[in-house]
Amino acid sequence: MNLAYATFRTPRVVHQSHPLSIPRRPTKVTIVNCVRNQPASASDIVLPVRQRDHDQSVESDFKLVGNSKFVRENPRTDRFLVLGFHHVEFWCSDATNVVSRFSHGLGMPLTSFSDLSTGNHTHASYLLQSHNLRVLFTAPYPPFFTPNISSGCDDHTASIPSFDTDRCHLFSRTHGLGVRAIAVEVEDAAEAFRVSIGNGALPVFAPVTLNGGGMVMSEVELYGDVVLRFISEEEKHGDKRWDFLPGFEDSVVDKGSCEEDLGLKRMDHVVGNVEELKPIMDHIIKFTGFHIFGEFTAEDVGTAESGLNSAVLANNDETVLIPINEPVSGKRRSQIQTYLDYNLGPGVQHIALSTDDVFKTVSKMRKRTKTGGFDFMPSPPPTYYKNLKKRVGDVLSEEEMVACEELGILVDRDDQGVLLQIFTKPVGDRPTLFLEIIQRIGCMVKDSEGKIYQKGGCGGFGKGNFAALFKSIEEYEKQLESKHQHC
């Protein structure tokens, strides 16, 4: 037997406002042990995965109490060790142009790629990386150009083994530019998959060993057509840590033409919008063991016309933060419902990118807005900044408080730290996905080896900032509606 594989079936999932939900057709999982057609060893064999029902019948008795009454606790209940975010992958119809805009707008260079020039006839994928922040963009080639690889791996195998051409085409038609995968680094991707499936998660891609054991990857459903991707790197195969997935080639960067580093360091959190919060939240907690880091209700962040409910899920170290929102409509449709309508179902609403100097990052991003970068949401009114010093104390200098107002940066704090945030307008044609630039100040602690680091989630998720963002998006929607009415 020259190739080990597992085949499993997952059901078609149709969401109420998602008439074009992607069919979960049978998927063949191939062990990509790509030392040129070398047979997979017995230890690489992945056994068939037995389909399990998506059991949401076991629900917690948790009820939202609102931000002011919520007491943050960390029970450290993860079912498997989660180290942090690894990358996020966008699916789109034209990766070349999308990656060019993101590279310019965020100051992130192209570091790795896999496309026709590398022998990949299945998909084009381009990776942008800035420090520990990795953003991957993938587009499908026509299915009739995709060779039959069932006999083994060769130069034409997809670099991302879970990639499905038909599914990617349908994803792009349904959602437009959107996030397909939120990838987290775990201690053991095979074990994370096994434990998740054993606790009700729906399998998308069984564990696959890459490049002779350098890396293991697996996937389960998260919400809508978004998957949670597990990545682990095997220490037993040497000291080398893969910069990214095996099968990608390093980009030769001309330093003279390289985009200036804008200081983006890592992914802080990834926010999802769903039709109904509680069953999704219960389900994710059940298979991951994540705990609730924070919560908000319509009374916390809504306006007189609409609102939302939100809960933030976190791993033990609170380095992986996954907020989830549901719509609460009043006199007008909630902006979360607007997202669901335009996205044709649940999906990632925004990605928060962390920086150690939000003033430098935002200032340089704003200079690129008119040259192909990103637009920002309208700044808060001057009254927002009137009592800023009273709200944040002496954490910010006078110059920094002035810069906050000039750049439109939102400021909030909790009992542990200060939160600086700003949000872009939607990054695609649809009023769906946008970006956040965030800096957390404070919460510095020392580990057992004497190394100083910042605790995950420092400063929390500011109620004031959340409310200001919600109001800003609502006003932005009203502007779009007024232009539509005058057409």
N, C-alpha and C positions, 0 to 999 in steps of 0.2 A: 504494500500500500504506500504509494508515493506522496499522498496528500491526506492530511487529517482535516476533517471538517465536521461541523455540527449544523443541522437544519432544524429550524423551529418555526412555528406559525404564531402570529399574533393577530388579534381580531381587528376588524375595521372599527375605528372609533369615530363617531360622528357627534359633534358638539351642536347645541341648539342653533347658535348663530354662525355655524361653520359648515355650510352646505357642501363645500368642496374638500372636506377633510381627507387627508391623504390615506389611501388604502394601505393597510399594513400587510403587504403581500409576502408570501414565503421568502425568506432570506437565506441564502447559502453563505455560511461563514467559513472563510478560508484561512488557514494558518499561513501567514506570510513569513516563511522561514527563508528569506531571500538571500541565501548564499548560492545564487544561480542554480535553481532546480535541485538543490540538495533536499532529500526527503526529510520530512519532519520526523523528529525522534518520537519515541513512544511517550516520553514525558510531555511532549507538546500537544498530545491528542486532547481535544475538547469533547467531552461527552455530549450527546444530544440533550437539549434543554427541554424539559417538560413544561407545556403551557399551563399557566396558572390564571385563574380568574382575577380580574382587578377587584379585589375585595375592599370595598369602602364601607362595609357594614359595621366594622369595628371603629366607632368614632369616639373621640375623647369627649369629656364633659366640659371642655374649655369653652368659655364664652368671652367675647371681647368686652372689656370693661373701660376702655379708653386710656389714653396716655397718662392722665393725671393719677389714675388709680392703679395702673400697672406697676407691679413690683418685679424688677429684673432679677432673675436668679439663673445660675448656671449649674444644672444638675450633672453635667458631663456624662451624657447618656449616649454618645455616638456608638453605633453598632460596629463601626470599623474606623480605623485611623485615617482621618482626613488632614492632609498637610496644608492645603491652600488651593487657590485657583491656579490652573495650569494655562489655559487659554480659552478663548471664546471663538466660535466659528460662525461666520455669516455664510448663508447660501444666497446666491444672486444669479442673474442671467449673464452678467458681463463683469467678471472679476477684475479684468485689467483696468477698466476705468474707475471702478469703485475703489480699488486699492490705491490708485493714484491720488484720488481726492482725500482719502483718509491719511495717507502718508504726508501730504502737504498740510492738511488742516491740523494734524496732531503732531507733526514733526517726528514721525516714526519711520525709520528707514526700512526698506525691503531687505530682509535678512535671509529668507529661504523661499524656495519655490519648487513647484512640480507641475509641468505642463508638457505640451508636445515636444518641446526642446529637450526634455529629460527622458522622453520615451513614454510619457503618460498619455494614452489616447482616451482616457476615461473622463478626466476632469482637469481643470486648471485651478491650481491653488497657490496663493501668495501670502506669505507671512510677514507681518510688520511686528517689529519688536523694539521696545524701549525699556531697558533695564529688565525688570521681571514682568512686564506687561506684554502679552502676546495676543495679537488679533489676526485671525486667519480668514481669508476670503476665498470661497470656492464657487466655481461655475461649471456646469456640465457641458461636455461635448455631445454632439448628436449621438443617439444610441446606436445608429448603424455603423459608427466608427469604432465602437467599443468592441474589442476582440473577445473571443471566447477564451477565458483563462481557466476553465474548469479542470484542465489537465495539469495545471501547475503554475508557478509564478514565473514571470519572464519580464522583459523590459517594459511590457505594456500594462502591468498590474497597476491598479490605483494605489497611490501612495497612502491614501486614507482607506484602510480596508473595509470600513463600514459604509463607504460611499455607495449610493444607489442612484444610477442615472435617471431613471423614470421618476423616482421620488423627488429628486432635486429639481427636475423640470416642473413638476406639479407644485412643489413648495414655492418656487419663484412666481409661478402664475397665480397662486392662491394668495400669498402673503406679500409679494414684492420683496424688497430688500429686508432680510430679517435674520435673526439668530437661530441657527439650527441646533448648536451644541454648546452647553456650558460644561467645560472640562475642568475637573478637579484632580489634583494629584493625591493619590492615596498610597498607603503602604503596600497594598496588594490588590490590584484591579480584579483579579480572578475571585478573590475572597469577597471583595466589596460587591461584585456582581452576584455571587452565590447567596450572600446574606440578604441583599436587597430583594432578589427574587423570592427567597424564602419568607420574606415579610411583606409580600404582596406587590412588589414592583413588576411592571410589565417589561419583559426583555425586548431589546431592540437588536443588540449585537453581542453574541457570546464572547468570552475572553479569547483574545488572539495574541499569540506571541510573535513579536516582530524582530527581524534581523538576529535570529539565533539566540534570542532571550534578552536582548538589551532593553526591551520595553514590552509591557503588556497593556492592552486596551480593551475596554468593554463599554457597553451602553445600555441604559434603561430609560424608559419614558419618564419625563418630568411633568410637563403639562402641555396640552395642545400638541403641536408638532415639534416641540422642543425636547431634546434628549439631555440627560445627565451622563456625561462621558467620564469614565474612570481611567486614569493614567497612572501606571506605576513603573518605576525604573529599577531593574534588578541589580543590586549591589554585587551579587555573586558572579556577575559577568564582567567584573573589572571596575576600575575607578572612573571610567568615562561616563559622564552624564550627557545624554543626548540633548543638544540645544533645542531640538524639536523632534517631530516624528521621523523615524527612519524612512528613507526613500525620498526625502527632500534634498535638494542641492543648495549649497550656500550661494547667496547672491554676491557677485563681485561688485563692491561699492566703490564708486569714484568719490574719494573724500572731498574733492573740490566741489562736487555737485551735490553732496549729501545734505539732506534736510537738517536744519539746526535742531539740536535736542531741546525740546520745550520742557523737559523735566518730568514727564509722566513716568511713574515708577512701577505701578502695579494696579491690579483690578481690586476695587474696594467692595463693591456689591453689584449684583445683577437683579433687576426688578422685573417681575412678571405681572401681567394682567390676566385675570380669569373671570368667568361668569359668576362663579360661586366660590368663595374663599375657603370655608370650613372643610368641605370634603377633600379638597386638594391639599390643604395644610395638614389635615389629619393623616392623609395618605403618605405624604413626604416624610412626616415625622415618624410614621410607623416603619418605613423601610430604611431610613437613614439614622434614626435616633436623635436627629437635630432637636434643639430646644428653641423656645420662643424668646427672642432677644428684645423685642419691642412691639408695640401695637398702636394703632390709631383708628379712630372712628370718624364718622361724618361730623360729629360734634367737635372733634379736635381740629380737623383740617378743611372742612367743607365751607361753602358759602351759603347764602340764603336760598340759592337756587339748586345746588347739587352737591354731591360729596362722594366719599369713598370710605371703605373699610380696608385696613391693611394690617398684616402681621409680618414680622421679620423673623426668619428662621436662621439659625446659626449652628456651626459645628462647635466642638468642645473649646477650641482655642479662639473662636469667634473671628477667624480669619477668612471664613467663607460665609458671607451674609447674603441671604436670598429673600428679599421682601416680596410679598405677593399682595396684589390689590384686587378688590371687587368693586363694581359700580354701586352707587346709591344715588338714584335720580330723584329730583324734586320738581321744581317748576321747569327745569330744562334737563336734557339728557346729560348724564354724568360724562365727564371727559374720558373715564375708563370705558364706558359703553361706546363712545366714539371710536376709541382705539379698537375695541372688539369688532365693531362694525366694519371698519376699514381694513383691519387685518384678517377679517373673516375667521375670527376665533381667537383663542388665547395665544399669548406669545410674550416675548421679552419687550418690556416697555422702554427701559433705558439701562445703560451700563455706566457705572460710576468709575472714573479713572482717577487714581490717587497721585498727588504731587506733593513735594516737600516745600514748594514755593508757589502758591496759587496766584500770587500777584504777577510773577514772571510768566507763568504758563498762560494765564488768561490774557495778559497784555499782548503777548506774542501771537496768540490765537486770534485775537480781535484784529490785529494788523493783517492777518491772512484772509479775513472774511471776504473781502472784495476781490481776492485773487484766487478764488476757488476753494476757500476754507469753509468754516461753519458759521452760521448766524446764531446769535444768542437770543434767548427770550428777553422781552423788554425788562428793563431794570425796575426795581421797586421805586415807589415815590419817595421824595426827600424825607417825608415824615418817618419812614422806616428806619432811617439812620440817626434820628434826633437823639434818642436815648441809648445809642449804641454803647457808649462807655459804661453806662449804668448796667447794661445787660451782660457785658463780657468782662468788666473790670479792667485790670492793667495787663491782660494777656497780650493785647494788641497795642502798638505804639500809636501816637497821634497820626503819624504819616500813614500807617497801615489802615487806620480807620477811614482816613480821607481816600485812600486807594480803593477801599471796599466800595465806597459810594461812587467813585469815578468809574470803576469797572463793573458795577452792578452785582457785586458779590454778596450773597446772603450770609449772615452770621448768627450762630446760635451756640448754646452751651448747655451741658448738664452738670451734675456734681463732680464729674471726673475730667472733662475736657471741653475744648472749643471746636466748633464745626464751621468750616468755611466752604461754601458751595456755590456753583453757578451752573445753569443748564442751557444747552443749545436748543434751537428749534429742531423739528424733525429732520433727520439727515437724508431721507428719501423723498419720493414723490408723494407718498401717503402720509397723513398726519398720525404716524404711529411711533416708530422708534426714534429716540433722541439720546444724547450723551450728557453726562454730568462730570464736571471737574470738581474734585473734593480735596481738601486738606484737613487733617485732624491734628489738633495741637494738645499736648499733654499726655498723661497716662504712661509716662516712661517708667519702666521697671527693669530690674536686673535679674538675669537668669542664674542658674547654678554655677555657670562658668564665669560669671562676672560681666557678661556682655549685656549692654543696655539696649532695650528695644521697646517699641510702643505696643501696648496691649491692643488686641483686635477690637474694632468698633469703638475706639475712643471718642467720646463726645456724643455717642448714640446716634439717633436720627431726630434732629431737632424739630419739635412741634411747630415752632415759629417758622422755620424754613420750609417745612412741609406745607404749611398753610399758605405761605407766600408763593410757593411753586404752584400749588393748586389754583390759586386765584389768577396767577399769571397765565397759565394754560387756558383757563376759562375765558379770560379776556382776549387771548390770541384766537380762540375759536370764534368768539363773537365778531372779531374783525373779519375773519374769513367768511362768516355767515352774512355780514353786512355787504361785502363785495359781491357775494353770490346773489343777494336779493336785488342788487342794482343792475345785474346783467340784463 
